[in-house]
Amino acid sequence: VTSFFAPSSRYGEPDDLRELIDTAHGMGIAVFLDVVHSHACNNVEDGLNQFDGTDHCYFHEGGLGRHELWNSRLFNYSHHEVTRFLLSNLRYWIDEFGFDGFRFDGVTSMMYKHHGIAYGFSGHYDEYFTGNTDESAVVYLMLANYMCHKLYPGFVTIAEDVSGMPALCRPVAEGGVGFDYRLTMSVPDMWIKMLKETRDEEWDMAQIAHQLTNRRYQERAITYCESHDQALVGDKTLAFWLMDKEMYTHMSDAMPLTPVIDRGMALHKMIRLVTCGLGGEGYLTFEGNEFGHPEWLDFPREGNGSSFHYARRQFNLVHDELLRYKYLYQFDRAMVGLERQHHWLSAHDQWVTLKHDGDKVLAFERGGLLWVFNFHPCNSYADYRVGTAWAGTYTVALCTDDAQFLGHGRVDSGVKHHSMPLEWNGRPNCVQIYLPSRTAIVLQHSS
């Protein structure tokens, strides 16, 4: 950032931004700002760097004030005027434009003197409360969160943090840093790593369950399976990793359903569903991920001849009735609609009942629903027994294999499954279901 108190004129006038936010509010949409208080632009002519002729007006002096990977300047949060500047900046965006929340960028870089560079966090407390922690930065974040929540009731703050700092998302009054949520940044990394390096037959159910549930107790998290990091040049979107060049040739309903497209469509739905169902207390979909956007994002730069060709999303794809993107989008609508009915993201009950690596089956309970995933590429199971806490009659609430989502329609959603009082998977009851390959089924029960 160079101009902390001015929206870029490249996108319009300040009143245009106000109108955009007002229009969103009129549609019931909350608007968040990605706040970059972790570092500032290195520019001297149009930025804060050397604002008074020195290198330490707002920043640390010398090497301490420079981020070696980002080529940017680092704030000195121990100076009162720096803290006042940044806190005033937060109020500016709220008071002038009406933002509903902030996503704080680079929180890991702020909280540690090593900035998370070449440092792995295992979760042990010794990694957080040592001389490596920048206490001034942590205190600034506490002040920022306290101010936002105190002055603007209902305001939401989200931390981009990979370290797992304890109490990051607990109130300041409890001694926490005060964020409402943190981003589960390891989850999209896990999916991309698996798709790049692991055959379907080798997917580890325990690892998937661990990564999706690896968050601190009573600290809320925003989960996602694809982000800007995965969609920029040098990487691929989730759909592109699954289907690659066939997305250019076989995404039309007029073309035969090839094994590559069949696999990609099935796994894209399953990955999104298990991430949304088990991964956190909020769900984020990166633009276009909801319908399997094929291509990456690339900003105009010297390497591409300053082209704007890939600096956009092709939202028209989902509206083309001849293309198969519509099936992925219809599934996303069904998934979000089911969450609105059962509110599993805000539910406190969460229990992983089964992680069977041989069968490639993962099952869990959350939000009063029983979720069963069969990731096996070819094995389907008749009368597959799954443990559950609830006795009663079970019906299918959502199935990834439905024909309306370009599935094979192998699951009869009208069939009722009756639980048996037989302990299974450590649960007091069990149900038996037909579980086709590469299929996820969400079951709801009535006692």
HUFENQUI-V733781 format. One record per residue. PSI is psi in whole degrees, -180 to 180 (999 if undefined). Layout:
BEGIN
psi=PSI
psi=PSI
END
This chain:
BEGIN
psi=136
psi=-40
psi=93
psi=-26
psi=30
psi=121
psi=145
psi=132
psi=-13
psi=-23
psi=2
psi=-176
psi=160
psi=-37
psi=-26
psi=-39
psi=-41
psi=-41
psi=-40
psi=-47
psi=-42
psi=-42
psi=-43
psi=-44
psi=-37
psi=-22
psi=6
psi=21
psi=127
psi=146
psi=128
psi=150
psi=134
psi=100
psi=126
psi=90
psi=10
psi=-25
psi=170
psi=160
psi=145
psi=-9
psi=141
psi=-40
psi=-39
psi=22
psi=-172
psi=-19
psi=127
psi=38
psi=-35
psi=15
psi=-13
psi=171
psi=7
psi=30
psi=-53
psi=-9
psi=169
psi=151
psi=144
psi=-148
psi=-28
psi=-25
psi=14
psi=134
psi=117
psi=-24
psi=-34
psi=-9
psi=51
psi=171
psi=146
psi=130
psi=149
psi=94
psi=-8
psi=-13
psi=129
psi=-39
psi=-31
psi=-45
psi=-44
psi=-41
psi=-48
psi=-40
psi=-40
psi=-35
psi=-41
psi=-45
psi=-34
psi=-48
psi=-31
psi=-50
psi=-40
psi=-32
psi=-16
psi=29
psi=149
psi=-13
psi=166
psi=141
psi=110
psi=120
psi=144
psi=38
psi=-36
psi=-43
psi=-34
psi=-43
psi=-14
psi=140
psi=-25
psi=-5
psi=17
psi=5
psi=123
psi=38
psi=127
psi=137
psi=127
psi=-13
psi=-7
psi=140
psi=-28
psi=-22
psi=-15
psi=-34
psi=67
psi=-172
psi=-10
psi=-14
psi=130
psi=94
psi=-34
psi=-39
psi=-42
psi=-42
psi=-40
psi=-44
psi=-37
psi=-44
psi=-44
psi=-46
psi=-41
psi=-45
psi=-48
psi=-43
psi=-32
psi=-45
psi=-25
psi=81
psi=135
psi=-7
psi=145
psi=135
psi=139
psi=136
psi=129
psi=93
psi=133
psi=-3
psi=-27
psi=34
psi=124
psi=140
psi=16
psi=-35
psi=37
psi=153
psi=151
psi=-34
psi=-24
psi=-1
psi=7
psi=177
psi=-22
psi=2
psi=153
psi=-35
psi=159
psi=157
psi=132
psi=77
psi=-18
psi=-20
psi=-53
psi=-34
psi=-39
psi=-47
psi=-45
psi=-41
psi=-42
psi=-44
psi=-31
psi=-37
psi=-13
psi=134
psi=154
psi=-37
psi=-13
psi=5
psi=134
psi=111
psi=-38
psi=-39
psi=-43
psi=-48
psi=-40
psi=-47
psi=-38
psi=-23
psi=4
psi=75
psi=154
psi=141
psi=131
psi=21
psi=119
psi=148
psi=148
psi=122
psi=154
psi=158
psi=-5
psi=140
psi=-176
psi=-30
psi=-34
psi=-21
psi=-3
psi=164
psi=140
psi=-17
psi=-174
psi=158
psi=163
psi=-45
psi=-37
psi=-35
psi=-35
psi=-41
psi=-16
psi=-134
psi=-20
psi=-14
psi=-23
psi=-18
psi=-22
psi=27
psi=11
psi=141
psi=-18
psi=-13
psi=153
psi=151
psi=102
psi=161
psi=-36
psi=-48
psi=-40
psi=-47
psi=-46
psi=-44
psi=-42
psi=-48
psi=-32
psi=-42
psi=-44
psi=-41
psi=-44
psi=-41
psi=-45
psi=-33
psi=-45
psi=-37
psi=-35
psi=-15
psi=-16
psi=-164
psi=5
psi=153
psi=131
psi=130
psi=121
psi=144
psi=119
psi=-20
psi=-27
psi=-18
psi=17
psi=51
psi=132
psi=-36
psi=167
psi=176
psi=137
psi=118
psi=153
psi=127
psi=171
psi=-35
psi=-20
psi=22
psi=30
psi=39
psi=144
psi=8
psi=-41
psi=11
psi=46
psi=166
psi=141
psi=75
psi=-15
psi=-23
psi=-38
psi=-20
psi=-4
psi=111
psi=-17
psi=-16
psi=158
psi=-1
psi=-29
psi=-30
psi=-40
psi=-38
psi=-40
psi=-37
psi=-41
psi=-41
psi=-42
psi=-40
psi=-48
psi=-37
psi=-38
psi=-38
psi=-37
psi=-25
psi=-41
psi=-14
psi=47
psi=-24
psi=-28
psi=6
psi=147
psi=-15
psi=127
psi=120
psi=118
psi=115
psi=-26
psi=133
psi=81
psi=106
psi=-32
psi=-45
psi=-15
psi=41
psi=133
psi=131
psi=145
psi=164
psi=135
psi=139
psi=29
psi=13
psi=152
psi=121
psi=129
psi=126
psi=128
psi=100
psi=2
psi=134
psi=-22
psi=-19
psi=124
psi=151
psi=127
psi=141
psi=45
psi=128
psi=128
psi=132
psi=150
psi=153
psi=-19
psi=131
psi=145
psi=-162
psi=132
psi=137
psi=158
psi=121
psi=-29
psi=137
psi=128
psi=-17
psi=5
psi=146
psi=-31
psi=-16
psi=22
psi=34
psi=-175
psi=0
psi=35
psi=-11
psi=125
psi=106
psi=-13
psi=-10
psi=137
psi=134
psi=126
psi=129
psi=157
psi=141
psi=59
psi=122
psi=130
psi=137
psi=31
psi=13
psi=153
psi=-18
psi=172
psi=158
psi=155
psi=129
psi=160
psi=125
psi=94
psi=164
psi=148
psi=51
psi=140
psi=139
psi=131
psi=124
psi=137
psi=152
psi=156
psi=127
psi=999
END
